[in-house]
Amino acid sequence: HVHEASRLTGERGRVKVATRIRPLLPAEILQNQQVCVRVVPGAPQVLLARDRAFAFDFAFGPKAQQDEVYCTCVKPLVASLMDGYNVTVFAYGQTGSGKTYTIGAGHFGDPPLSAGSLSTVSVTPKILKWKIPEIIHKF
């Protein structure tokens, strides 16, 4: 785990920042609102309007799956946690920006953890589903 976590997260102790752009909500589509933020293809950058670029360690567009965000940003940190390192994952943003969907419980109607693939389940339930048995076994 240590080698994999170090390789994926870079230097230990360095804060990494990811951004995730949510898709337009149904109400926004009905109001003819337009997307104003886009991920730059092939780069961890987002473009605001047409001329303002912002760089991140990771950038996910509106079509990114929960599994992609988890495997890229969180899974390596969970491996470090299991090796005894302190880690923190938190979401920041305005109301309605997708924090709970990404980190917390997902959307109402998502399949329960026991059903099939975990690809659409958010970060916290993934950690609980896969790591609690490992934690119990270690202690």
C-alpha positions in Angstrom: 0.0 0.0 0.0 2.7 2.5 0.9 4.4 2.4 -2.6 1.0 2.7 -4.4 -0.2 5.5 -2.2 3.1 7.4 -2.5 3.1 7.0 -6.3 -0.5 8.2 -6.6 -0.4 11.1 -4.1 3.1 12.4 -4.7 4.9 13.9 -1.8 3.6 13.0 1.6 2.1 15.9 3.5 1.3 18.0 0.4 -2.2 19.2 0.1 -3.8 18.2 -3.2 -6.8 20.0 -4.6 -9.4 18.5 -6.9 -12.4 20.2 -8.5 -15.5 18.6 -9.8 -18.0 20.4 -12.1 -21.5 19.2 -11.6 -23.9 18.9 -14.5 -26.7 21.4 -14.9 -29.7 20.6 -12.7 -33.1 19.9 -14.4 -34.4 23.3 -13.2 -31.4 25.0 -14.7 -31.9 23.3 -18.0 -35.6 24.3 -18.0 -34.5 27.9 -17.3 -32.2 27.7 -20.3 -29.1 28.3 -18.2 -25.7 27.6 -19.9 -22.6 25.9 -18.7 -20.0 28.5 -17.9 -17.2 26.2 -16.5 -15.5 23.5 -18.5 -12.6 21.1 -17.8 -9.7 21.6 -20.2 -9.3 18.3 -22.1 -6.2 16.4 -21.1 -5.2 18.9 -18.3 -6.2 19.3 -14.7 -7.6 22.8 -15.4 -11.0 24.4 -15.7 -11.9 27.2 -17.9 -14.3 29.9 -16.6 -16.2 31.6 -19.4 -13.7 31.8 -22.3 -10.6 33.3 -20.9 -10.0 32.4 -17.2 -8.1 29.2 -16.5 -7.6 27.7 -13.1 -5.2 24.8 -12.4 -5.8 22.0 -9.9 -4.2 18.6 -9.1 -7.3 16.9 -10.5 -10.2 18.2 -12.5 -13.4 16.3 -13.1 -16.1 17.3 -15.6 -19.9 16.8 -15.2 -19.7 13.3 -16.8 -17.2 12.0 -14.2 -18.4 8.9 -12.3 -18.2 8.6 -8.5 -15.8 5.7 -9.0 -13.4 7.8 -11.0 -13.3 10.5 -8.3 -12.9 7.9 -5.5 -10.2 5.9 -7.2 -8.2 9.0 -8.3 -8.5 11.2 -5.2 -9.6 9.1 -2.2 -8.5 5.5 -2.5 -4.7 6.4 -2.3 -5.4 8.4 0.9 -7.3 5.5 2.4 -4.3 3.3 1.7 -2.1 5.9 3.5 -4.6 5.9 6.4 -4.4 2.2 6.7 -0.6 2.6 6.9 -1.0 4.9 9.9 -0.9 8.3 8.3 -3.4 11.1 9.0 -5.5 12.0 6.0 -8.3 14.4 5.4 -10.9 14.6 2.6 -13.4 17.4 2.6 -15.7 19.2 0.2 -16.1 22.9 -0.1 -18.5 24.9 -2.2 -21.7 26.8 -2.2 -25.1 25.3 -1.5 -26.1 23.0 -4.4 -22.6 22.5 -5.8 -22.5 18.7 -5.3 -20.6 18.3 -2.0 -23.0 15.8 -0.4 -23.4 13.9 -3.7 -19.6 13.4 -4.0 -18.6 12.9 -0.4 -21.7 12.0 1.5 -24.7 9.9 0.8 -25.1 10.4 -3.0 -28.6 10.9 -4.4 -31.9 9.6 -3.1 -32.7 6.5 -5.1 -29.0 5.4 -5.5 -28.7 1.6 -5.0 -27.9 0.4 -1.5 -24.4 -0.7 -0.8 -25.3 -4.4 -0.9 -26.6 -4.1 -4.5 -24.3 -4.7 -7.4 -21.6 -2.2 -8.4 -20.4 0.6 -6.2 -19.5 2.8 -9.2 -22.2 5.4 -8.4 -21.9 5.4 -4.6 -20.2 8.4 -3.0 -16.9 8.4 -1.2 -17.9 7.8 2.4 -20.0 4.7 1.8 -17.2 3.2 -0.4 -14.7 3.6 2.4 -17.1 2.1 5.0 -18.0 -0.8 2.7 -14.5 -1.8 1.8 -12.3 -0.7 4.7 -14.2 -1.4 7.9 -13.6 -5.2 7.7 -9.9 -4.5 7.1 -9.7 -2.1 10.0 -11.4 -4.7 12.3 -9.0 -7.4 11.1 -6.0 -5.2 11.9 -7.1 -4.6 15.5 
